[in-house]
Amino acid sequence: MARRTQTSCPTACYPLPMREFLNDWWRLLKLIVASLAIPVILWGLLVWTGVLR
């Protein structure tokens, strides 16, 4: 029996190309935030532990 895949959610607010565009920007935003947050968190931990002043 062939398995059907659902290409869009049943209550989609946007047409499929628009949702893909927003999904790409959301993934890019998460990448940028993570790449900035990780060094800041590490720096904060080093300052808190007294390794850095």
Residue pairs with C-beta under 8 A, 6 or more apart in sequence:
7 16
8 16
8 19
12 19
14 22
43 52
46 52
47 53
